[in-house]
Amino acid sequence: MEFSPMECKMLLASESPGPITMPVVGQTQQPFLIAFDVISVNPDFDNFIAIDDIRYEAVLCSDVIDPWDMGASFASATLLNLLYGKALRQASDISCDFEERARKCAWANPEGQRDQWDIGSGPPNVEKFAKLTGTTTLPVGTFAIARFNSSGGTASLLTEPISCLNEAGTFSFRYWQTKGIELQMCLTAEDITVDLDCQTIDLLAPGPVIVDVPPIPAPFRIRIRAIGHEKSTVIVDDMVFQGDICPTPDSHAAVLRPLSEQEVQDDGNACRLLSCDFDDDNMCLYKSQRVPGSLAMFKQFSGRRADSFNSISEPNAYVHTRLFPRGEMSVLESPTFALNGDAKLHFNYRRNNNASAV
């Protein structure tokens, strides 16, 4: 079997009998072996080498460092949605899979909350995840995640106000948690000052958890509350609400104004959601897709490059594209937003020559 050394250390006879302490391979995702290689002997004499008391200390790829450690492929980003009075017309408006960082969901962190729910994506490392949560069933796509430091804390995830529920309904979701988490599902008054009912979730993760919701004649919200008693992590996903809700009255919804002979609900989050600094290997809600006849695409980049495009000071993170004969056009686009008034989009850009146009 052929071996290609990643790194070597020459051991000298003067270091015998040791002990010898040395670093072995830096951070790597590649499999490796530790080997002792005798590179030469004197054939004129009898020789021997003895090795004993080998001790290896390391954090392996599957080892868990702490309850936040989901592996190198896991990433998190800010949950972008805000509670601003979005109208709920039907039960499906309450369902959420947290795609597009929950932009289309009726769920958000309450204003001023210290511990926040974020958006996670992965997938997490299955071995680490199993050690942390006790299951090898991973969340798929994007999901909501709350993490608490060693001092613990509380994080709530709230819906927009639901005007009423005419008949009994059901609310279901999946969840995963590490040790030290208490998870509750609550029905809460519209002003979130009083919980009408709370149930502690203690079913075998990931569920799904299915909760019966009784008829409620007055406005209410659904709250997912995570209480961390130590450094810990909790994940929720695949929220589905079924039932006959009362549609949000127009007087309680976000302001509507006529636009091209139609009533279009203004997206109160548009300015916040369209803002992006492209940090943390994240393109926010922007996507780049190939256009017919062109292979060029925008890509996120973090760090600095020693080339003509980056020869003077500029941000550490940005999106860029390179145009060439088979890629003469590249498009970066956001999802569709509804606006009832004029708006301005500000951005910085740079071209390395005058052969392209923006």
Secondary structure as UniProt FT lines:
FT   HELIX           13..15
FT   TURN            16..17
FT   TURN            43..44
FT   TURN            61..62
FT   TURN            67..68
FT   TURN            72..73
FT   STRAND          75..78
FT   HELIX           91..94
FT   HELIX           99..102
FT   TURN            103..104
FT   STRAND          107..108
FT   TURN            111..112
FT   STRAND          117..121
FT   HELIX           126..133
FT   STRAND          143..148
FT   TURN            150..151
FT   STRAND          153..159
FT   STRAND          169..177
FT   TURN            179..180
FT   STRAND          181..189
FT   TURN            190..191
FT   STRAND          195..200
FT   TURN            205..206
FT   STRAND          209..213
FT   STRAND          220..228
FT   STRAND          232..242
FT   TURN            250..252
FT   STRAND          256..259
FT   TURN            260..261
FT   STRAND          262..265
FT   TURN            268..269
FT   HELIX           270..274
FT   TURN            280..281
FT   TURN            284..285
FT   STRAND          287..288
FT   TURN            292..293
FT   STRAND          299..302
FT   HELIX           308..310
FT   STRAND          317..320
FT   TURN            325..326
FT   STRAND          332..333
FT   TURN            354..355
//
